[in-house]
Amino acid sequence: MEKKNTVLLTVIAVATLLVAVVGATFAYFTAANGTNGNAAGNVNVNTATEGASLLLNVNKVTGSNNIFYPGTKNFVGATAYASFKDNNAPADGKNYTISYTLTGTVTLAEAFESNVEWALYETTDDLSSGLITCGAITQYTPEGGTAVEGSKTQSCSLAASLTGDANASKKVKSGTIAGGTLTANISHSGTVTTNGAADGSKKYYYLVVELPETGADQSADATGKTITIAIDKIEQTGSAVAS
């Protein structure tokens, strides 16, 4: 009788261990984490769904010139899209959405006399090669005045697909740096979704900065001042949601 009890207790112990191992394995698949992208090397992006790893893929796009004169525009950008790691999509065929927060900064190396404008755009169009078109840098002349030696100006335009009332919804955030302030902090919440088992559509973000030409005397800002523009990171917020 004592031997039977020993066998029974051994079987129960093995069954308990098996349940614990299965539970631990399930917990691993629902908490797996990873990264994919290069947005400042700080992207927390991976959520497991039914054993499949869902990735938030991020890449950065940089502008070319941080020296601003009256009329200058410049930008940096980033892309984001959702995909399944190693093409291992869940068998349910559903779309999965990842939410995230994009953060960026605009930093003036010194105070400007004129206001500096910034805007964050969200679009499905890749505009990195034609987002801003600028003319030659020329000598600055205040309206109704005479040319100022050593001062410069520039005329720049934004892509037509981001301007006008029809595209107003693409400007998701905007602001002004004024009154001796040197920094603007930008934050925006967004989502990307898979297309079944396939990668989802990309979202393109462009942080555009401008020193507008006002028509007033901007000689103090026309010698060329530095502005640093950055999309610092895109971080996942919350778990993947099926639809």
HELIX and SHEET records of a PDB file:
HELIX    1   1 GLU A    2  PHE A   29  1                                  28    
HELIX    2   2 LYS A   85  ASN A   87  5                                   3    
HELIX    3   3 ALA A  160  LEU A  162  5                                   3    
HELIX    4   4 ASP A  165  LYS A  170  5                                   6    
HELIX    5   5 SER A  219  ASP A  221  5                                   3    
SHEET    1   A 6 THR A  47  THR A  49  0                                        
SHEET    2   A 6 ALA A  52  VAL A  61 -1                                        
SHEET    3   A 6 LYS A  73  PHE A  84 -1                                        
SHEET    4   A 6 LYS A 203  GLU A 210 -1                                        
SHEET    5   A 6 VAL A 116  THR A 123 -1                                        
SHEET    6   A 6 LYS A 171  ILE A 177 -1                                        
SHEET    1   B 4 ILE A  67  PHE A  68  0                                        
SHEET    2   B 4 LYS A 225  GLN A 236 -1                                        
SHEET    3   B 4 TYR A  96  LEU A 108 -1                                        
SHEET    4   B 4 THR A 183  THR A 193 -1                                        
SHEET    1   C 4 ILE A  67  PHE A  68  0                                        
SHEET    2   C 4 LYS A 225  GLN A 236 -1                                        
SHEET    3   C 4 TYR A  96  LEU A 108 -1                                        
SHEET    4   C 4 VAL A 241  ALA A 242 -1                                        
SHEET    1   D 2 ILE A 132  CYS A 134  0                                        
SHEET    2   D 2 CYS A 156  LEU A 158 -1                                        
SHEET    1   E 2 THR A 138  GLN A 139  0                                        
SHEET    2   E 2 LYS A 152  THR A 153 -1                                        
END                                                                             
